[in-house]
Amino acid sequence: MKIMGLDVGSKTVGVAISDALGWTAQGIETIAIDEESKQFGFDRVTELVENHQVEKIVVGYPKNMNNTIGPRAEAAKAYAEELEKRLKLPIILWDERLSTMQAERILLQADVSRKKRKKVIDKMAASVILQGYLDSQN
């Protein structure tokens, strides 16, 4: 069963997909979104779900460090709820505190330039979120 991981931000959604066995996560794409014009990338997520035969989606849930729910977590939850309505798939909210910092650290260790890091950080963060979920299941 393939699982999709999403890192939902205010400008982009990072996308990762698991292998068929659910062992590894691979970042595949960053979808541009625009909150003001209500373009949230749902159509592209739907295409990717169909193309990759995804059966479950893990959405990063960015809680505050003190475990409270802030505006970004509320936005991620609303995004997950809309996806669930549209796709009729199980959606899991996954605590993603520090996932972007972990992704940044991985890219720094790989000596990726700042310009390139900016282009791939969101799909890398989606991979970190999804891999955390996959590891917890195995």
N, C-alpha and C positions, 0 to 999 in steps of 0.2 A: 504494500500500500504506500503510495507516494503522499507526502505531506508537504504543504507549502508554509514557509515562514515569511511574515511581513513585518517590516520596521516602518511604521507609519509616522511621518513627520509632517511639518506644516507646508513643505514645498515638494517633498518627494516621498515615494513609498519604495523601500528596498525590498526585493523579492529573492527568496531562496527556495530551492526544491530539494527534497531528500531523494536518495536512491530508492529503488523499489523495496529493498529490505528494511529501510528506515534506520540505517546506520550512520550515513554521512549527509551533511548539508552542503549544497553548492549554491553560491550567489549567482543569479542568472540575469538580473535586470534591475534598473532603477526607473521607476515611473514618475514623470513630472506631474504634480498636481497643483491646483490653484484654488485655495479655499474661497477666495472672493468671488470667482465666477462659477463656483460649485462644480468644478471639474476634478473629481477625486480619483480617477483612474479605475473605476469599477469595471468598465468594459474591458480594459486590458487585463485586469486580474481574472475576469471571467474567461477570456481567451486562453490565458496561461493555464488556468485550472483545467479547461477542456483539452488543450494540447498535451498536457503532461499527465492527464488522468489522475488529478489530485482528489483524494478522498477526505482530507481533513486540512484545516488551516490553523496555524498558530500565529496569533497577532501579539507583538510585543506590547506589554502594558507597563509604561514607564512610571512606576510609583516613585514618590519622593523618598529620600533616604530615611526619613522618619516613619515610613510606611503609610503616609497619607496619600490621598488621591488629589492630584493637581489638574490644571487645565489640559495638559498634554495627555494624561491618562484618560481623562473624560473624552477627549477627542478620539483616542485609540479605541475606547469602548464603543463609542457611537459608530465608528468605522466598522468594527467587528459585527455589531448588531445589524448594520445595513447589509454587510456581506452575507450574513446568515439568512436574512430575508431573501436576498437575490439568488443565492446559490443552493440553499437548503442542504448545506454541509455542516458537520460539526466544526465549531470555532472555539479554540482555546485561547484565553488571555494568559500570557506568560510573562511573569515578572522579568523585566529586561533591564533592571538597574545596572548601570555601568557597561552595557553591551557596546555602546558606541565607543567608549574609552578603550574597551578590550579590542575592538576592531581596529581602532587607531594604533594601538600598541603593536598588533600583529603586522599592520602595514608598515610601521616604522622599522620593525625588526627585519622586514623583507626589503628595506631600503627603497621603498616606493616614494617617488617625489611628491611634494606637497600638492602640485597640480593634479597628478594622477590619483592621489589619495582622495581628493575632493570628489572626483568622479565615481569612485568605487566604494566609498565609506558606507553608504546606505545599504548596498547589497551585501557588503561584508558584515554589517551589523545584523541584517536579516539572517545571515548564515550563523552568526554567533547565537542569536535567539533560537533558531531552529535546532542547532546542534545541542544547546542546553536542554531543550525539550526532549530530543531524541535520546540523549544520554540518560535522562531521568526515567525513560521508559525501558531501557535495556539493562 
